[in-house]
Amino acid sequence: VHAASLNPIDWKVLVGNFALLSGLTQKRPGFDFAGKVIAVGPRCQRLQIGDLVHGMTVFRRTGTLAEYLAVNEAEVAKIPEGMSMVD
């Protein structure tokens, strides 16, 4: 993970003030991320090692402030050429 963001929903999840997601998430902040693909699984079709990507995790799997993150390729998109990971 090269970049991540904290949004109001992250704060609400952390303090237990978001009933809609009660029980669906761990108390690990971070849904949005950008980074570089360092490994792919055998069924991955769109991404290659070295691709720059950005995305949002599903509500059950948060924690994008971590150093590494494992996500399904459906949760990410390639960063357009010329755009940085923080744009």
C-alpha positions in Angstrom: 0.0 0.0 0.0 1.5 3.3 -1.1 -1.5 5.5 -0.2 -4.6 5.2 1.8 -7.3 7.6 3.1 -9.4 7.9 6.2 -13.0 9.0 5.6 -15.9 9.9 8.0 -17.1 6.3 7.7 -13.8 5.0 9.1 -14.2 7.1 12.2 -17.8 6.0 12.7 -16.8 2.3 12.4 -13.9 2.9 14.9 -16.2 4.5 17.5 -19.0 2.0 16.9 -21.3 4.7 15.6 -22.3 3.2 12.3 -25.1 0.7 12.9 -25.5 -0.3 9.2 -22.0 -2.0 9.3 -22.2 -3.3 12.9 -20.7 -6.7 13.0 -19.7 -6.6 9.3 -16.3 -5.0 9.8 -13.3 -5.3 12.0 -12.2 -2.2 13.8 -9.4 -1.7 11.3 -9.7 1.7 9.5 -9.3 2.2 5.8 -11.4 1.3 2.8 -9.6 3.2 0.1 -6.1 2.4 -1.2 -3.5 2.7 -3.9 -0.4 0.6 -4.5 1.7 -1.7 -6.6 0.8 -5.3 -7.3 3.5 -7.5 -5.9 1.9 -10.9 -6.4 -1.1 -12.4 -8.2 -3.1 -15.5 -7.7 -3.5 -18.3 -10.3 -7.0 -17.0 -11.3 -6.1 -13.4 -11.7 -6.6 -12.3 -15.3 -6.4 -8.5 -15.5 -3.4 -7.6 -13.3 0.3 -8.3 -13.5 3.1 -7.9 -11.0 4.2 -4.2 -11.1 0.8 -2.7 -12.1 -0.2 0.4 -10.2 -3.7 0.1 -8.9 -6.3 1.8 -6.7 -9.5 0.7 -5.2 -11.8 0.2 -2.3 -12.2 -2.9 -0.1 -15.5 -4.5 0.6 -17.0 -3.6 4.0 -16.0 -7.0 5.5 -12.3 -6.5 4.8 -11.0 -3.2 5.9 -7.5 -2.2 7.0 -5.9 -0.3 4.1 -3.5 1.5 6.4 -1.5 -1.7 6.5 1.8 -2.1 4.7 0.4 -4.9 2.5 -3.1 -5.8 1.5 -4.6 -8.8 -0.2 -7.7 -8.0 -2.3 -9.8 -9.6 -5.1 -8.9 -8.1 -8.5 -12.6 -7.0 -8.8 -11.9 -4.5 -6.1 -9.1 -2.7 -8.0 -8.6 -0.7 -11.2 -5.3 0.2 -12.9 -4.2 3.7 -12.3 -4.2 5.6 -15.6 -0.8 6.4 -17.0 0.4 9.8 -15.9 -1.6 9.8 -12.7 0.1 9.4 -9.3 -1.1 7.2 -6.5 -2.3 10.2 -4.5 -4.3 12.0 -7.3 
